[in-house]
Amino acid sequence: MRLKINNWKIKSMVWLMAVCAVLLPGKAALAEEPENLVKLSREQMLNAKAEDYAEDAVLYWEEFQKNKLDGCDGHIPVSKLSDPVYCSMNLPSESMCDFTRKAKRDNGHLNAVVKSDAEARLLSWGGIYLTEGETLPEHFSVYLGTIKLFAYSKKQKCWRLIDDQPYPSGIALYELPWTTHKNKECGHVEYTDTYAKVDLTAEDLANNCLHFWGIPTRLDREDDLYYAEALTFWTDASVAGKLTATSGLDTKKSAGSNTVGELIFSRGIASSNDAKVVWGHTIPNAEYDKARGSYLNKLYGPVTKGIKEEESSENDPAGEDPSGGKTGQSGQQGAGDPAASSVSGNLIPEQAAGEKTPLTATKLKKPVVGKTGRSVKLKWQKVKGISGYEIQISTGKKFKKNVRSIEIKKAGKAQKKITLPGKSKKFYVRIRTFSKTDDGVKVSAWSKKKTIRLK
């Protein structure tokens, strides 16, 4: 009798194990390896070329560090080896710094998801560090070009361009480790129409990161499915291969200044005298083709060290984007804040739509153009009870083309001498007041625009 019971128990256990094998497959069953999988080392993955493998092969580097939220896993079909967007979150870093090494950021990661009501805006950013084991010359320059942010619309099923700057709106040196939150202005930054040149010393990056960012842009949690960001940079030949660039996305509160969380961060890209793009995105590998992720390469545009400025003239009276601002397969115009750049490295965020303006606006007087060069003196009426003024300059009437902003932090100041960049002879300028409080930043309405015509 005892033998029969034991046999019954054994049969029951076998039956239960069989059921579990079907209903609860193991790790291998959940993520079956494709027959054409080619496993590579980190170095082999970095140097992989499509012509060395079968067209249907899938490459994979076993050292890929995947966290719980990552939709990318280090698998790269040979057909996508030439796609910078796809590879950006699947390839290992070209170079690393002490910070990225300690933080285990050899590859890009999805670090968080947008879920808090406090997360009202999205900010794309970049960072440039001293590469581990390298020594810098005493003086050198870093060049920061286009920085763009995209959102994929669930309703329209297309990508929208929601932030587009010719160069970062803010640039500063941040002390490492990041927990100190200490920062300072760069010694010398020169702005052109299409990039910012940052002059640095070896001491500047000895224990600091060159940090820069775009415009905090309102996110649409109901419609935004994925995000992607990209930035262009290059350096003097003397520091090629000696610096590491990374990028990422932060969520911000409604005022645009306080960080809620870090959404993504990219892999490290080695510095070069040639222009390079650092990409980062939130698209899972499994959804990449469906979301037309590769189309982002076309939307970002050519990777160059700067594009000659189109002169503002009667051919473009409104100063609008020649493409009409249309992106994506349905041709929807990118939504978000108007493009703006801050020469001072600070940003005054736009107010939410429909929000009352509690501040008194100021009036801009007629600009006075200097007798020689490209200098202009601006004057305006003083306003009491504010923190300062924001001046905005553009080559387009609607302030959507080659836009730059200058923050005046003294409410008692009523004039500013500026030097206009580029080769354009015609500019538009406007001004508004702002007030910074613990609750955020409030701004007034813009003044009437004034036209500047250079001789």
C-alpha positions as CSV (number, residue, x, y, z in Angstrom):
1,M,0.0,0.0,0.0
2,R,2.8,2.4,0.8
3,L,4.5,1.6,-2.5
4,K,1.3,2.5,-4.4
5,I,1.0,5.9,-2.5
6,N,4.5,6.8,-3.4
7,N,4.0,5.9,-7.0
8,W,0.9,8.1,-7.1
9,K,2.9,10.9,-5.6
10,I,5.6,10.5,-8.2
11,K,3.1,10.5,-11.0
12,S,1.5,13.6,-9.6
13,M,4.7,15.4,-9.3
14,V,5.7,14.5,-12.9
15,W,2.3,15.7,-14.1
16,L,2.6,19.0,-12.2
17,M,6.1,19.6,-13.6
18,A,4.8,19.1,-17.1
19,V,2.0,21.6,-16.6
20,C,4.5,24.2,-15.1
21,A,6.8,23.7,-18.1
22,V,4.0,24.8,-20.4
23,L,2.5,27.5,-18.3
24,L,5.6,28.9,-16.7
25,P,8.5,28.6,-19.3
26,G,12.0,29.2,-18.1
27,K,14.2,32.1,-19.1
28,A,15.4,30.3,-22.2
29,A,11.8,29.7,-23.4
30,L,10.9,33.3,-22.8
31,A,13.8,34.7,-24.7
32,E,14.6,32.1,-27.3
33,E,17.9,32.8,-29.1
34,P,17.5,33.1,-32.9
35,E,19.3,30.4,-34.9
36,N,21.4,33.1,-36.7
37,L,22.6,34.7,-33.4
38,V,26.3,35.6,-33.4
39,K,27.8,36.3,-30.0
40,L,30.6,38.8,-29.9
41,S,32.9,40.4,-27.3
42,R,32.6,44.1,-26.5
43,E,35.5,45.0,-28.8
44,Q,34.2,42.8,-31.6
45,M,30.8,44.4,-31.4
46,L,32.3,47.9,-31.7
47,N,34.3,46.9,-34.8
48,A,31.6,44.8,-36.4
49,K,30.9,45.4,-40.1
50,A,27.9,44.2,-42.1
51,E,29.9,42.7,-44.9
52,D,31.6,40.3,-42.4
53,Y,28.3,38.5,-41.5
54,A,25.3,36.9,-43.1
55,E,22.5,39.3,-44.1
56,D,20.0,37.7,-41.7
57,A,22.5,37.4,-38.8
58,V,21.8,39.0,-35.4
59,L,24.8,40.3,-33.4
60,Y,24.9,40.3,-29.6
61,W,27.5,41.3,-27.1
62,E,27.3,39.2,-24.0
63,E,28.6,42.0,-21.6
64,F,25.5,44.2,-22.3
65,Q,24.2,45.6,-19.0
66,K,20.4,45.5,-19.0
67,N,18.2,46.9,-16.3
68,K,14.6,46.2,-15.5
69,L,13.2,49.0,-17.7
70,D,15.4,48.6,-20.8
71,G,13.7,47.7,-24.0
72,C,17.0,47.4,-25.7
73,D,19.1,44.4,-25.0
74,G,22.3,44.5,-27.1
75,H,20.9,42.5,-30.0
76,I,21.6,44.2,-33.4
77,P,20.4,42.7,-36.7
78,V,23.2,43.1,-39.3
79,S,20.7,45.2,-41.4
80,K,20.7,47.8,-38.6
81,L,24.5,48.2,-38.1
82,S,24.4,51.3,-40.2
83,D,21.5,52.9,-38.2
84,P,22.9,55.3,-35.6
85,V,19.6,55.6,-33.8
86,Y,19.1,51.9,-33.3
87,C,22.7,51.3,-32.4
88,S,22.8,54.1,-29.9
89,M,21.1,52.1,-27.2
90,N,22.5,48.7,-28.2
91,L,26.2,49.2,-28.8
92,P,28.9,49.6,-26.1
93,S,30.5,53.0,-25.5
94,E,33.3,54.1,-27.9
95,S,35.0,55.6,-24.8
96,M,34.3,56.0,-21.1
97,C,35.2,58.3,-18.3
98,D,35.6,57.6,-14.6
99,F,32.0,58.6,-13.9
100,T,30.4,56.4,-16.5
101,R,32.6,53.5,-15.5
102,K,31.6,53.7,-11.9
103,A,27.9,54.2,-12.8
104,K,28.1,51.1,-15.1
105,R,27.0,53.1,-18.1
106,D,28.9,51.2,-20.8
107,N,25.6,51.2,-22.8
108,G,22.5,53.4,-22.9
109,H,19.7,52.7,-20.4
110,L,16.1,53.6,-19.9
111,N,16.3,54.7,-16.3
112,A,12.7,55.7,-15.6
113,V,9.3,56.2,-17.1
114,V,7.0,59.2,-17.0
115,K,4.4,58.5,-14.4
116,S,4.3,61.4,-11.9
117,D,1.9,64.4,-12.3
118,A,4.9,66.6,-11.4
119,E,6.7,65.6,-14.6
120,A,5.4,68.4,-16.9
121,R,8.4,69.1,-19.1
122,L,11.2,67.2,-20.8
123,L,14.8,68.4,-21.2
124,S,17.4,67.0,-23.5
125,W,21.0,67.4,-22.3
126,G,24.6,66.5,-23.0
127,G,27.8,66.1,-21.0
128,I,31.5,66.0,-22.0
129,Y,34.0,64.4,-19.7
130,L,37.7,63.7,-19.7
131,T,38.2,60.1,-21.0
132,E,39.8,57.8,-18.4
133,G,43.5,57.5,-18.7
134,E,43.9,60.6,-21.0
135,T,45.8,63.8,-20.5
136,L,44.5,67.1,-22.0
137,P,46.5,70.0,-23.5
138,E,46.5,73.2,-21.6
139,H,44.1,74.9,-23.9
140,F,41.5,73.5,-26.4
141,S,38.0,74.1,-27.7
142,V,34.8,72.1,-27.9
143,Y,32.1,72.9,-30.4
144,L,28.4,72.2,-29.7
145,G,26.0,72.2,-32.6
146,T,22.4,71.2,-33.2
147,I,20.4,69.7,-30.3
148,K,17.0,68.3,-31.0
149,L,14.2,66.4,-29.2
150,F,11.5,64.3,-30.8
151,A,8.3,62.7,-29.5
152,Y,6.3,59.8,-31.1
153,S,2.6,60.5,-31.3
154,K,0.3,57.6,-30.6
155,K,-2.7,59.3,-32.3
156,Q,-0.9,60.5,-35.4
157,K,1.6,57.6,-35.5
158,C,4.4,59.9,-36.5
159,W,7.5,61.6,-34.9
160,R,7.1,65.3,-33.8
161,L,10.0,67.7,-33.5
162,I,9.4,69.3,-30.1
163,D,12.7,71.1,-29.5
164,D,15.2,72.3,-32.2
165,Q,18.1,74.5,-31.3
166,P,21.2,75.4,-33.5
167,Y,23.3,75.0,-30.3
168,P,22.5,74.4,-26.6
169,S,20.5,77.0,-24.7
170,G,22.6,76.6,-21.6
171,I,26.3,75.7,-21.1
172,A,28.1,75.4,-17.8
173,L,30.8,73.4,-15.9
174,Y,29.4,71.1,-13.2
175,E,31.6,69.7,-10.4
176,L,31.9,65.9,-10.1
177,P,30.4,63.9,-8.5
178,W,27.0,65.2,-9.6
179,T,25.7,65.0,-6.0
180,T,27.5,68.3,-5.2
181,H,25.2,70.3,-7.5
182,K,28.0,72.9,-7.8
183,N,28.4,74.6,-11.2
184,K,30.1,77.7,-12.7
185,E,30.1,79.5,-16.0
186,C,32.5,78.6,-18.7
187,G,35.4,81.1,-19.2
188,H,34.6,81.9,-22.8
189,V,31.8,80.9,-25.1
190,E,31.5,82.2,-28.7
191,Y,28.2,81.9,-30.5
192,T,27.8,81.6,-34.3
193,D,24.7,81.0,-36.3
194,T,25.0,77.2,-36.1
195,Y,27.2,76.3,-33.2
196,A,28.7,77.4,-29.9
197,K,32.5,77.3,-29.5
198,V,33.6,76.7,-25.8
199,D,37.2,77.5,-25.0
200,L,38.5,75.3,-22.1
201,T,41.6,74.4,-20.2
202,A,42.8,71.1,-18.8
203,E,42.0,72.3,-15.3
204,D,38.3,73.0,-16.4
205,L,37.7,69.3,-17.0
206,A,40.0,67.9,-14.2
207,N,37.1,67.4,-11.9
208,N,34.2,68.8,-13.9
209,C,31.8,67.9,-16.7
210,L,31.0,70.3,-19.5
211,H,27.2,70.2,-19.2
212,F,24.7,71.7,-21.7
213,W,21.0,71.4,-22.5
214,G,18.2,72.4,-24.8
215,I,14.7,73.9,-23.9
216,P,12.4,72.3,-21.3
217,T,9.5,71.3,-23.5
218,R,6.0,70.4,-22.4
219,L,5.3,66.7,-22.6
220,D,2.0,65.1,-23.5
221,R,1.6,62.0,-21.3
222,E,-1.6,60.9,-23.1
223,D,-0.1,61.1,-26.6
224,D,3.7,60.7,-26.3
225,L,4.6,57.1,-26.7
226,Y,8.4,57.3,-27.2
227,Y,11.1,60.0,-27.1
228,A,14.4,60.5,-28.9
229,E,17.1,63.1,-28.5
230,A,20.3,63.9,-30.4
231,L,23.1,66.5,-30.4
232,T,26.1,67.3,-32.5
233,F,29.6,68.0,-31.2
234,W,33.2,68.1,-32.3
235,T,36.6,69.2,-30.8
236,D,40.0,70.5,-31.8
237,A,42.2,67.9,-33.3
238,S,44.4,68.1,-30.2
239,V,41.8,66.5,-28.0
240,A,40.3,64.0,-30.5
241,G,39.8,60.7,-28.7
242,K,40.5,62.3,-25.3
243,L,37.0,63.3,-24.3
244,T,33.8,61.3,-23.9
245,A,30.3,62.7,-24.8
246,T,27.0,61.4,-23.4
247,S,23.4,62.6,-23.7
248,G,20.1,62.0,-22.0
249,L,16.6,63.2,-21.0
250,D,15.4,64.6,-17.7
251,T,11.8,65.2,-16.7
252,K,11.1,68.6,-15.1
253,K,8.4,70.4,-13.1
254,S,6.1,72.9,-14.9
255,A,8.5,75.8,-14.3
256,G,11.2,73.9,-16.2
257,S,14.0,74.4,-13.6
258,N,13.6,71.6,-11.1
259,T,14.5,68.1,-12.1
260,V,12.1,65.2,-11.3
261,G,14.0,62.3,-12.7
262,E,16.5,61.1,-15.3
263,L,14.5,59.3,-18.1
264,I,17.4,58.0,-20.2
265,F,21.2,58.3,-20.7
266,S,23.2,57.3,-23.7
267,R,26.4,55.4,-24.3
268,G,29.7,57.3,-24.5
269,I,30.9,58.7,-27.8
270,A,34.6,59.5,-28.3
271,S,35.5,63.0,-29.3
272,S,36.7,63.8,-32.8
273,N,37.7,66.7,-35.0
274,D,34.8,65.5,-37.3
275,A,31.2,66.2,-36.3
276,K,29.5,63.4,-34.4
277,V,26.0,62.9,-33.2
278,V,25.1,61.4,-29.8
279,W,21.7,59.7,-29.9
280,G,19.5,58.4,-27.1
281,H,15.9,57.1,-27.2
282,T,13.2,55.2,-25.4
283,I,12.1,52.9,-28.2
284,P,12.2,49.1,-27.4
285,N,14.0,47.0,-30.0
286,A,10.8,45.0,-30.5
287,E,8.9,48.2,-31.5
288,Y,11.6,50.0,-33.4
289,D,10.4,49.2,-36.9
290,K,6.8,49.8,-36.1
291,A,7.6,53.2,-34.7
292,R,9.8,54.0,-37.7
293,G,12.8,54.7,-35.5
294,S,15.2,54.8,-38.4
295,Y,13.3,57.8,-39.9
296,L,14.7,59.9,-37.0
297,N,18.1,60.0,-38.8
298,K,16.4,61.8,-41.7
299,L,14.5,64.1,-39.4
300,Y,17.7,65.1,-37.6
301,G,19.3,66.2,-40.8
302,P,22.9,66.2,-42.1
303,V,25.7,65.9,-39.5
304,T,28.1,68.9,-40.2
305,K,30.2,71.4,-38.4
306,G,27.8,74.1,-39.3
307,I,25.5,75.2,-42.1
308,K,25.7,78.5,-43.8
309,E,23.0,80.8,-42.6
310,E,20.1,81.6,-45.0
311,E,19.9,85.3,-45.3
312,S,16.7,86.8,-43.9
313,S,15.1,88.6,-46.9
314,E,11.9,89.1,-48.8
315,N,12.1,85.5,-49.9
316,D,11.5,84.5,-46.3
317,P,9.6,87.5,-44.8
318,A,8.2,85.6,-41.8
319,G,11.5,83.9,-41.1
320,E,9.8,80.5,-41.0
321,D,11.3,77.1,-41.4
322,P,11.4,76.4,-45.2
323,S,10.1,72.9,-44.6
324,G,7.0,74.4,-42.8
325,G,8.0,72.7,-39.6
326,K,6.5,69.4,-40.8
327,T,7.9,66.1,-39.7
328,G,6.7,62.5,-39.6
329,Q,4.8,60.4,-42.1
330,S,1.6,62.4,-41.6
331,G,3.2,65.8,-41.9
332,Q,2.1,67.0,-38.5
333,Q,3.9,70.1,-37.3
334,G,6.1,69.5,-34.2
335,A,4.4,70.8,-31.0
336,G,6.1,72.3,-28.0
337,D,7.7,75.5,-26.9
338,P,9.0,78.0,-29.5
339,A,12.7,77.6,-30.2
340,A,14.9,79.8,-28.2
341,S,18.5,80.0,-27.0
342,S,20.0,81.6,-24.0
343,V,23.4,83.3,-24.5
344,S,23.8,83.6,-20.7
345,G,23.3,79.9,-20.3
346,N,20.0,80.4,-18.3
347,L,16.5,79.7,-19.4
348,I,13.2,81.5,-18.7
349,P,10.5,78.9,-19.3
350,E,7.3,79.6,-21.2
351,Q,4.1,79.8,-19.1
352,A,1.5,77.2,-19.4
353,A,-1.3,77.9,-21.9
354,G,-4.1,80.0,-20.4
355,E,-2.1,80.9,-17.3
356,K,-2.6,84.5,-16.2
357,T,0.4,86.9,-16.5
358,P,0.8,88.6,-13.1
359,L,3.8,90.7,-14.1
360,T,4.0,94.2,-15.6
361,A,5.4,94.2,-19.1
362,T,8.1,96.6,-20.2
363,K,8.5,98.7,-23.4
364,L,11.4,98.5,-25.7
365,K,12.8,101.7,-27.2
366,K,14.2,102.0,-30.8
367,P,17.5,100.1,-31.0
368,V,20.6,102.2,-31.8
369,V,23.0,100.6,-34.3
370,G,26.7,101.3,-33.9
371,K,28.6,103.2,-36.6
372,T,30.9,100.3,-37.3
373,G,30.7,96.5,-36.8
374,R,27.6,94.7,-35.6
375,S,27.0,96.3,-32.2
376,V,23.6,97.5,-31.1
377,K,22.5,99.3,-28.0
378,L,19.1,98.3,-26.5
379,K,17.1,100.4,-24.0
380,W,13.8,99.7,-22.2
381,Q,11.6,101.0,-19.4
382,K,12.5,99.9,-15.9
383,V,9.9,97.8,-14.0
384,K,9.7,97.4,-10.2
385,G,9.0,94.2,-8.3
386,I,10.6,91.8,-10.8
387,S,13.8,89.7,-11.0
388,G,15.0,90.8,-14.4
389,Y,14.4,90.9,-18.1
390,E,14.7,88.5,-21.0
391,I,15.7,89.9,-24.4
392,Q,15.0,87.7,-27.5
393,I,16.6,88.3,-30.9
394,S,15.8,86.5,-34.2
395,T,16.2,86.8,-37.9
396,G,12.5,85.9,-38.3
397,K,9.4,88.1,-37.5
398,K,7.8,85.2,-35.7
399,F,10.9,84.4,-33.6
400,K,11.2,80.9,-34.9
401,K,14.5,81.2,-36.8
402,N,18.0,81.7,-35.4
403,V,16.5,82.7,-32.0
404,R,18.7,83.7,-29.1
405,S,17.9,84.9,-25.6
406,I,19.8,87.0,-23.2
407,E,18.8,87.1,-19.5
408,I,19.3,90.4,-17.6
409,K,19.4,89.5,-13.9
410,K,19.1,93.1,-12.5
411,A,15.6,94.7,-12.4
412,G,17.2,98.2,-12.2
413,K,19.2,97.8,-15.4
414,A,17.6,99.5,-18.4
415,Q,20.0,99.1,-21.3
416,K,22.3,96.5,-22.9
417,K,24.9,96.6,-25.6
418,I,25.0,93.5,-27.8
419,T,26.9,92.2,-30.8
420,L,24.8,90.5,-33.4
421,P,26.2,87.2,-34.8
422,G,26.4,85.9,-38.3
423,K,26.1,87.7,-41.6
424,S,22.4,88.7,-41.6
425,K,21.7,92.4,-41.9
426,K,18.2,92.3,-40.5
427,F,17.1,91.2,-37.0
428,Y,14.0,91.5,-34.8
429,V,14.1,92.0,-31.0
430,R,11.7,92.0,-28.2
431,I,11.8,91.9,-24.4
432,R,9.7,90.8,-21.4
433,T,10.1,90.8,-17.6
434,F,10.4,87.7,-15.3
435,S,10.2,86.9,-11.6
436,K,11.7,83.9,-10.0
437,T,10.1,82.5,-6.8
438,D,10.0,79.2,-4.9
439,D,6.9,78.3,-7.0
440,G,8.8,78.7,-10.2
441,V,9.2,81.4,-12.9
442,K,6.6,83.9,-14.0
443,V,6.9,86.0,-17.1
444,S,5.1,89.0,-18.6
445,A,3.8,89.4,-22.1
446,W,6.4,90.2,-24.8
447,S,6.9,93.8,-25.8
448,K,6.2,94.9,-29.4
449,K,9.1,93.8,-31.6
450,K,11.6,96.2,-33.0
451,T,13.5,95.9,-36.2
452,I,17.2,96.2,-36.4
453,R,18.9,96.9,-39.8
454,L,22.6,96.8,-39.9
455,K,24.6,99.0,-42.3
